[in-house]
């Protein structure tokens, strides 16, 4: 059994050596909250050990942001710091690698009006659009990991004794990222191979549409011509293999922008800008959300959908077996990085250009012409469960079952689900 210190060092090593795959003489940018200073320093040490030319940490302070949002006028949040915008632009230009440390604090902004959160989020999204698009097009390397906070551990493991919750969350993170195994990098190579094999099968099939059936969900999603499924990491345009999300259990592609019809109901809470949106239902017509309901966080959900023209359309459809290692933890993590790897999910907003053949070289206007959505946002929400069945429409107009009761069905014959 590996001790905590060994697991923590391996956690940092997986992030730098596998996740962002830092190259010798490459610069690294670490985005981290001040809560994560100790772990960020481990990442810095690992980065220099990998041959980093330089490492920059861009610190954030969520509690300071909360105080700003409570006491400043929302109008002050409509502008993003020009110096920070320029710094990120220079880092992209210099082909730096980007690594994000997450330290979730669910509910931190619950007492903050949605108007202020939306204004701050929109300003940052607009100012850093170039950075986000560079990541999605594979022009730069990027990845990230999460560390526990007291608030997060309390939310995820409320039934544990208070002094054991942080330890329990660390154990879960190490397990889901395979760091608790004797040879983490070997385990990851096998896992990534399995995901890429699944993508190859889906790409070869070139299904025309997917249909999701579950309690509260009956959704049909058309897929664009020459769509490409991705999963198990990806290559940047410079040929560097990265694993952007740690953990990762999904395969995903983009839907046809105007080809989404029906209703979908969430199965896990969505944490957006430290606000919880839960028990929500979206109804789509010709791709657009035409109605939304929520048991909690409806104001935040409406603000999210109104971010820009593309925010009310889908940019991703992702398939994850219900029995994934993340799902097997038996808890809700209140963060998309983890919950999306426990559940089939969809994403509101922008699609990855790589979701269609040759898409990474096409300008945004051409992508939209081919049915690929564009937006400032990309927000995953979960709709999978052991009650979900997913069907795919073949080129010969037959429906085949892909997932039954949330699990992959291999070599399934055509079936009817009408």
C-alpha positions as CSV (number, residue, x, y, z in Angstrom):
1,X,0.0,0.0,0.0
2,X,1.5,3.3,-1.1
3,X,1.7,6.0,1.6
4,X,0.2,9.5,1.2
5,X,3.4,11.3,0.4
6,X,4.3,8.8,-2.4
7,X,0.8,9.1,-3.9
8,X,0.9,12.9,-3.8
9,X,4.2,13.0,-5.6
10,X,2.9,10.5,-8.2
11,X,-0.3,12.7,-8.5
12,X,1.9,15.7,-9.4
13,X,4.0,13.5,-11.7
14,X,1.0,12.2,-13.6
15,X,-0.3,15.7,-14.1
16,X,3.0,17.0,-15.5
17,X,4.4,14.0,-17.3
18,X,1.1,12.5,-18.6
19,X,-1.6,15.1,-18.4
20,X,0.1,18.2,-19.9
21,X,3.1,16.1,-21.1
22,X,5.5,19.0,-20.5
23,X,8.4,19.0,-23.0
24,X,12.0,19.9,-22.3
25,X,12.6,23.7,-22.7
26,X,8.9,24.4,-22.7
27,X,7.3,27.0,-20.4
28,X,4.5,26.1,-18.1
29,X,1.6,28.2,-16.8
30,X,-0.1,27.0,-13.6
31,X,-3.5,28.5,-12.7
32,X,-4.1,27.8,-9.0
33,X,-6.1,29.2,-6.1
34,X,-4.2,30.1,-3.0
35,X,-5.7,27.2,-1.2
36,X,-3.6,24.9,-3.5
37,X,-0.2,26.6,-2.9
38,X,1.5,23.5,-1.4
39,X,0.4,21.2,-4.3
40,X,1.3,23.9,-6.9
41,X,4.8,23.9,-5.5
42,X,5.0,20.2,-6.1
43,X,4.0,20.7,-9.7
44,X,6.6,23.4,-10.1
45,X,9.3,21.0,-8.8
46,X,8.1,18.2,-11.1
47,X,8.0,20.6,-14.1
48,X,11.6,21.7,-13.6
49,X,12.5,18.0,-13.2
50,X,10.9,17.5,-16.7
51,X,13.1,20.2,-18.2
52,X,10.8,23.2,-18.0
53,X,12.3,26.5,-19.3
54,X,10.2,28.5,-16.9
55,X,7.1,28.1,-14.7
56,X,4.6,30.9,-13.9
57,X,1.8,30.6,-11.3
58,X,-1.3,32.7,-11.9
59,X,-2.8,32.8,-8.4
60,X,-6.5,33.3,-7.7
61,X,-8.5,33.8,-4.5
62,X,-12.1,32.6,-4.5
63,X,-13.0,34.2,-1.2
64,X,-11.7,37.6,-2.4
65,X,-13.8,37.2,-5.5
66,X,-16.8,36.5,-3.3
67,X,-16.3,39.7,-1.4
68,X,-15.9,41.6,-4.7
69,X,-19.2,40.1,-5.9
70,X,-21.0,41.0,-2.7
71,X,-19.9,44.6,-2.4
72,X,-18.9,46.0,-5.8
73,X,-21.4,47.0,-8.5
74,X,-21.9,44.4,-11.2
75,X,-20.9,47.1,-13.7
76,X,-17.3,46.9,-12.4
77,X,-17.1,43.2,-13.5
78,X,-17.7,43.9,-17.2
79,X,-14.0,44.6,-17.9
80,X,-11.2,42.1,-17.5
81,X,-7.7,43.1,-16.5
82,X,-5.8,44.1,-19.7
83,X,-2.4,43.1,-18.2
84,X,-3.7,39.6,-17.4
85,X,-5.3,39.2,-20.9
86,X,-2.0,40.2,-22.5
87,X,0.0,37.9,-20.3
88,X,-2.1,34.9,-21.4
89,X,-1.9,35.9,-25.0
90,X,1.9,36.0,-24.8
91,X,1.9,32.6,-23.2
92,X,-0.2,31.1,-26.0
93,X,2.1,32.8,-28.6
94,X,5.1,31.2,-26.9
95,X,3.5,27.7,-27.0
96,X,3.5,27.5,-23.2
97,X,1.7,24.5,-21.6
98,X,-1.3,25.3,-19.4
99,X,-2.1,23.5,-16.2
100,X,-5.1,24.1,-13.9
101,X,-5.3,23.2,-10.3
102,X,-8.9,23.0,-9.1
103,X,-9.9,23.4,-5.4
104,X,-13.7,23.3,-5.5
105,X,-15.7,25.1,-2.8
106,X,-19.3,24.2,-3.6
107,X,-21.8,26.8,-2.5
108,X,-19.2,29.5,-1.9
109,X,-21.2,32.0,-4.1
110,X,-24.7,30.9,-3.0
111,X,-25.3,34.3,-1.3
112,X,-24.1,36.2,-4.4
113,X,-26.6,37.5,-6.9
114,X,-26.4,35.6,-10.3
115,X,-26.1,39.0,-12.1
116,X,-22.7,39.7,-10.7
117,X,-21.4,36.2,-11.2
118,X,-22.6,36.2,-14.8
119,X,-21.0,39.6,-15.5
120,X,-17.6,38.4,-14.1
121,X,-17.8,35.1,-15.9
122,X,-18.7,36.7,-19.2
123,X,-15.9,39.3,-19.0
124,X,-13.3,36.6,-18.3
125,X,-14.7,34.3,-21.1
126,X,-14.6,37.1,-23.6
127,X,-11.1,38.3,-22.7
128,X,-9.6,34.8,-22.7
129,X,-11.5,33.5,-25.7
130,X,-8.2,33.2,-27.7
131,X,-6.7,31.0,-24.9
132,X,-9.8,28.7,-24.8
133,X,-9.9,28.4,-28.6
134,X,-6.2,27.6,-28.7
135,X,-6.8,24.7,-26.3
136,X,-9.8,23.4,-28.1
137,X,-8.0,23.5,-31.4
138,X,-5.0,21.7,-30.0
139,X,-2.6,24.6,-30.5
140,X,-1.3,24.4,-26.9
141,X,-0.9,21.7,-24.4
142,X,-3.2,21.8,-21.4
143,X,-4.5,19.6,-18.5
144,X,-5.5,19.8,-14.8
145,X,-6.1,18.1,-11.5
146,X,-8.1,18.8,-8.4
147,X,-7.2,18.9,-4.7
148,X,-9.6,18.6,-1.7
149,X,-10.9,21.5,0.3
150,X,-12.8,21.3,3.5
151,X,-15.9,22.6,1.9
152,X,-15.7,20.1,-0.9
153,X,-15.0,17.1,1.3
154,X,-17.9,18.1,3.6
155,X,-20.2,18.2,0.5
156,X,-19.0,14.9,-1.0
157,X,-18.7,12.8,2.2
158,X,-21.2,14.3,4.7
159,X,-21.7,10.9,6.4
160,X,-18.0,10.5,7.2
161,X,-16.7,11.7,10.6
162,X,-15.6,15.3,10.0
163,X,-11.9,14.7,10.7
164,X,-11.8,11.8,8.1
165,X,-13.5,13.6,5.2
166,X,-10.4,15.2,3.6
167,X,-8.5,11.9,3.8
168,X,-11.5,10.1,2.2
169,X,-11.5,12.6,-0.6
170,X,-7.8,12.3,-1.2
171,X,-8.2,8.5,-1.4
172,X,-11.0,8.9,-4.0
173,X,-8.9,11.2,-6.1
174,X,-5.9,8.9,-6.0
175,X,-8.0,5.9,-7.0
176,X,-9.9,7.7,-9.8
177,X,-6.6,8.9,-11.3
178,X,-5.0,5.4,-10.8
179,X,-2.3,7.0,-8.6
180,X,-2.9,4.4,-5.9
181,X,-1.8,1.6,-8.2
182,X,1.8,0.2,-8.1
183,X,2.6,1.4,-11.6
184,X,0.2,4.4,-12.4
185,X,1.7,5.2,-15.8
186,X,1.3,1.6,-17.0
187,X,-2.3,1.6,-15.8
188,X,-2.9,4.8,-17.6
189,X,-1.4,3.5,-20.9
190,X,-3.8,0.5,-20.9
191,X,-6.8,2.6,-20.0
192,X,-6.1,5.2,-22.7
193,X,-5.6,2.3,-25.2
194,X,-9.1,1.0,-24.3
195,X,-10.7,4.4,-24.8
196,X,-9.0,5.0,-28.2
197,X,-10.2,1.5,-29.3
198,X,-13.8,2.5,-28.5
199,X,-13.4,5.7,-30.4
200,X,-12.1,3.8,-33.5
201,X,-15.2,1.6,-33.4
202,X,-17.5,4.6,-33.2
203,X,-15.7,6.5,-35.9
204,X,-15.8,3.5,-38.2
205,X,-19.6,3.2,-37.6
206,X,-20.4,6.8,-38.5
207,X,-23.8,6.7,-36.8
208,X,-26.4,9.3,-38.0
209,X,-28.0,10.0,-34.7
210,X,-28.2,9.0,-31.0
211,X,-31.3,8.6,-28.9
212,X,-31.3,8.8,-25.1
213,X,-34.1,7.1,-23.1
214,X,-34.4,7.4,-19.3
215,X,-36.8,8.6,-16.7
216,X,-37.5,12.3,-17.6
217,X,-35.3,12.0,-20.7
218,X,-36.3,11.3,-24.4
219,X,-33.7,13.1,-26.5
220,X,-32.7,12.6,-30.1
221,X,-29.3,14.0,-31.2
222,X,-28.3,14.1,-34.9
223,X,-24.5,13.8,-35.6
224,X,-22.8,15.8,-38.3
225,X,-21.2,14.3,-41.4
226,X,-17.6,13.1,-40.9
227,X,-17.9,13.5,-37.1
228,X,-15.0,12.2,-35.0
229,X,-15.2,10.6,-31.6
230,X,-12.3,11.4,-29.2
231,X,-11.2,10.0,-25.9
232,X,-8.2,8.8,-24.1
233,X,-6.2,11.9,-24.7
234,X,-5.3,13.7,-27.9
235,X,-2.4,15.1,-30.0
236,X,-1.8,18.8,-30.2
237,X,-1.0,20.3,-33.6
238,X,2.7,20.0,-32.7
239,X,2.3,16.3,-32.2
240,X,2.4,16.3,-28.3
241,X,0.1,13.7,-26.8
242,X,-1.8,15.1,-23.8
243,X,-4.6,14.0,-21.5
244,X,-6.5,17.2,-20.7
245,X,-8.8,15.7,-18.1
246,X,-7.6,13.6,-15.1
247,X,-9.5,11.5,-14.5
248,X,-11.0,10.7,-17.9
249,X,-13.6,7.9,-18.7
250,X,-15.5,9.5,-21.7
251,X,-15.6,9.3,-25.4
252,X,-17.2,12.4,-27.0
253,X,-18.1,14.1,-30.2
254,X,-20.1,17.1,-31.3
255,X,-23.9,17.0,-32.2
256,X,-25.3,18.7,-35.3
257,X,-26.1,22.2,-34.0
258,X,-29.7,22.2,-35.1
259,X,-30.3,18.5,-34.8
260,X,-31.2,18.2,-31.1
261,X,-34.9,17.5,-30.2
262,X,-36.7,16.5,-27.1
263,X,-36.2,16.7,-23.3
264,X,-33.3,15.8,-21.0
265,X,-33.2,15.7,-17.2
266,X,-30.1,16.1,-15.2
267,X,-29.0,13.2,-12.9
268,X,-26.3,15.0,-10.9
269,X,-25.9,18.6,-9.7
270,X,-24.0,21.0,-11.8
271,X,-21.5,23.3,-10.1
272,X,-21.1,26.5,-12.2
273,X,-19.2,29.5,-10.9
274,X,-19.4,27.9,-7.4
275,X,-23.2,27.9,-7.6
276,X,-25.1,24.7,-7.6
277,X,-27.8,24.0,-10.3
278,X,-29.8,20.9,-9.6
279,X,-32.8,18.8,-10.6
280,X,-33.0,20.6,-13.9
281,X,-34.7,19.8,-17.2
282,X,-34.0,21.2,-20.7
283,X,-36.3,21.0,-23.7
284,X,-34.7,21.4,-27.1
285,X,-36.3,22.2,-30.5
286,X,-34.1,22.4,-33.6
287,X,-31.1,22.4,-31.4
288,X,-32.0,25.3,-29.1
289,X,-33.1,25.1,-25.5
290,X,-36.7,26.5,-25.6
291,X,-37.6,25.7,-22.0
292,X,-35.7,25.1,-18.8
293,X,-36.7,24.2,-15.2
294,X,-34.7,23.6,-12.1
295,X,-35.3,22.7,-8.5
296,X,-32.3,24.8,-7.5
297,X,-30.3,27.5,-9.2
298,X,-32.8,28.4,-11.9
299,X,-31.5,32.0,-12.0
300,X,-27.9,30.8,-12.6
301,X,-29.1,28.3,-15.3
302,X,-31.0,31.1,-17.2
303,X,-28.0,33.4,-17.0
304,X,-25.8,30.6,-18.3
305,X,-28.1,29.9,-21.3
306,X,-28.2,33.6,-22.1
307,X,-24.4,34.1,-22.2
308,X,-24.4,34.4,-26.0
309,X,-26.2,33.0,-29.1
310,X,-24.5,29.6,-28.9
311,X,-25.0,29.0,-25.1
312,X,-28.5,27.6,-25.6
313,X,-27.2,24.9,-28.1
314,X,-25.2,21.8,-27.4
315,X,-21.5,21.5,-28.3
316,X,-20.7,18.0,-27.0
317,X,-22.3,14.5,-26.5
318,X,-20.3,12.1,-24.3
319,X,-20.7,8.5,-23.5
320,X,-19.5,7.1,-20.2
321,X,-20.4,3.7,-18.7
322,X,-22.3,3.8,-15.4
323,X,-19.7,1.4,-14.0
324,X,-16.7,3.7,-14.4
325,X,-14.2,4.0,-11.5
326,X,-15.6,7.5,-10.8
327,X,-19.2,6.3,-10.6
328,X,-18.1,3.4,-8.4
329,X,-17.2,5.8,-5.7
330,X,-21.0,6.0,-5.1
331,X,-21.0,9.8,-4.4
332,X,-21.7,13.0,-6.3
333,X,-18.6,15.2,-6.5
334,X,-20.3,18.5,-7.3
335,X,-17.7,19.2,-10.0
336,X,-17.9,18.5,-13.7
337,X,-14.4,17.2,-14.0
338,X,-15.4,14.2,-11.8
339,X,-19.2,13.9,-12.3
340,X,-18.8,14.0,-16.1
341,X,-16.6,10.9,-15.8
342,X,-19.2,9.1,-13.8
343,X,-22.0,9.7,-16.2
344,X,-23.0,10.2,-19.8
345,X,-23.2,13.9,-20.3
346,X,-23.9,16.7,-22.7
347,X,-22.3,20.2,-22.9
348,X,-23.9,23.5,-23.5
349,X,-21.9,25.9,-25.7
350,X,-18.9,25.5,-27.9
351,X,-17.9,22.2,-29.7
352,X,-14.3,21.0,-30.1
353,X,-13.3,21.7,-33.7
354,X,-11.6,18.3,-33.7
355,X,-15.1,16.7,-33.5
356,X,-15.3,16.7,-37.3
357,X,-12.6,15.6,-39.7
358,X,-10.2,18.4,-40.5
359,X,-12.1,20.8,-38.1
360,X,-9.0,22.1,-36.3
361,X,-7.9,23.9,-39.4
362,X,-11.3,25.5,-40.2
363,X,-12.3,29.0,-39.1
364,X,-15.2,29.3,-36.8
365,X,-17.6,30.5,-39.6
366,X,-16.9,27.3,-41.6
367,X,-17.4,25.1,-38.5
368,X,-20.8,26.7,-37.9
369,X,-21.7,26.2,-41.6
370,X,-21.0,22.5,-41.0
371,X,-23.2,22.3,-38.0
372,X,-20.6,22.7,-35.3
373,X,-21.7,25.1,-32.4
374,X,-19.7,28.1,-31.3
375,X,-20.0,29.9,-28.0
376,X,-17.9,31.5,-25.2
377,X,-18.9,28.7,-22.8
378,X,-18.5,25.0,-22.7
379,X,-20.4,23.6,-19.7
380,X,-20.9,19.9,-19.2
381,X,-24.0,18.6,-17.4
382,X,-24.7,15.0,-16.4
383,X,-27.7,13.0,-17.6
384,X,-26.5,9.4,-17.3
385,X,-27.6,6.7,-14.9
386,X,-28.1,2.9,-14.6
387,X,-31.6,3.6,-16.0
388,X,-30.3,5.2,-19.2
389,X,-30.4,3.4,-22.6
390,X,-28.6,4.9,-25.6
391,X,-29.4,3.9,-29.2
392,X,-27.6,4.8,-32.4
393,X,-29.1,5.1,-35.9
394,X,-27.0,3.3,-38.6
395,X,-26.7,4.3,-42.3
396,X,-29.3,1.7,-43.1
397,X,-31.8,3.3,-40.8
398,X,-31.6,0.6,-38.1
399,X,-31.3,1.5,-34.4
400,X,-28.7,-0.4,-32.4
401,X,-28.3,-0.3,-28.7
402,X,-25.0,1.2,-27.5
403,X,-25.6,1.4,-23.8
404,X,-28.2,-0.7,-21.9
405,X,-28.9,0.2,-18.3
406,X,-25.9,2.6,-18.5
407,X,-23.4,0.0,-19.6
408,X,-21.8,-0.7,-23.0
409,X,-23.4,-3.3,-25.2
410,X,-20.9,-4.8,-27.7
411,X,-22.0,-6.6,-30.8
412,X,-25.6,-5.8,-30.2
413,X,-28.1,-6.6,-32.9
414,X,-30.5,-3.9,-34.3
415,X,-33.3,-3.3,-31.9
416,X,-36.5,-1.2,-31.8
417,X,-37.0,1.4,-29.1
418,X,-40.0,3.3,-30.4
